Amino acid sequence: MANGELKLLGTWCSQFVIRVRMILEQKGMSYEYFEENFANKSALLLKHNPVHKKVPVLIHGDRAICESLVILQYIDENWSGTGPPVLPANPYDRAIARFWAAYIDDKLPHQLIDTLKAATEEAKAENIAEGAFGRSFQEMLCWESLLWWRLHWLP
Ligand SMILES: N[C@@H](CCC(=O)N[C@@H](CS)C(=O)NCC(=O)O)C(=O)O
């Protein structure tokens, strides 16, 4: 991959950005990373993701791809011969991976917000350990990496 061809707009603490970076690293692809400041969003972000104005955004040449799961699928399809595949080959296994990815995307941000809004330290701790959906943060993040990165390598 020629330098400058791939750009990623992100923020260091975003699970959505981290999953894209994991796959780019895993595939050994070089890319230019731009850290966004949400208090003053870059012209690049506003131009390339005018709908949501959110990261991650992958810019390939002069074309942008938005939404982390869409980006992962794009990387998987466009660079299928580079490094390990993101999704399993079998359509059923792919469907299962997509199901759990959607589940995590649906639940995890709510759990994070509930924790941030919790009135007391005890309530925060309880939410982190066993959130509203009966899953700890650690478990959810573990599922994230298992499902999107490793599932198809397991027996
Ligand atoms: N569904 C999106 C979620 C992206 C998202 O929520 N990004 C957050 C960072 S974690 C963001 O850019 N927030 C900026 C804002 O809300 O202004 C994805 O999967 O890419």
The ligand as a Gaussian input file, in Angstrom:
#p B3LYP/6-31G(d) Opt

LIG

0 1
 N      -21.859000       3.612000      14.320000
 C      -20.648000       4.362000      14.233000
 C      -20.381000       5.017000      15.579000
 C      -19.226000       6.031000      15.489000
 C      -19.177000       6.918000      16.733000
 O      -20.115000       6.955000      17.559000
 N      -18.084000       7.666000      16.828000
 C      -17.951000       8.611000      17.921000
 C      -16.657000       8.354000      18.665000
 S      -16.802000       6.881000      19.623000
 C      -17.865000      10.016000      17.349000
 O      -17.246000      10.249000      16.335000
 N      -18.474000      10.997000      18.039000
 C      -18.419000      12.382000      17.641000
 C      -19.694000      13.114000      17.907000
 O      -20.668000      12.480000      18.350000
 O      -19.730000      14.315000      17.650000
 C      -19.499000       3.444000      13.793000
 O      -19.617000       2.215000      13.962000
 O      -18.521000       3.940000      13.202000

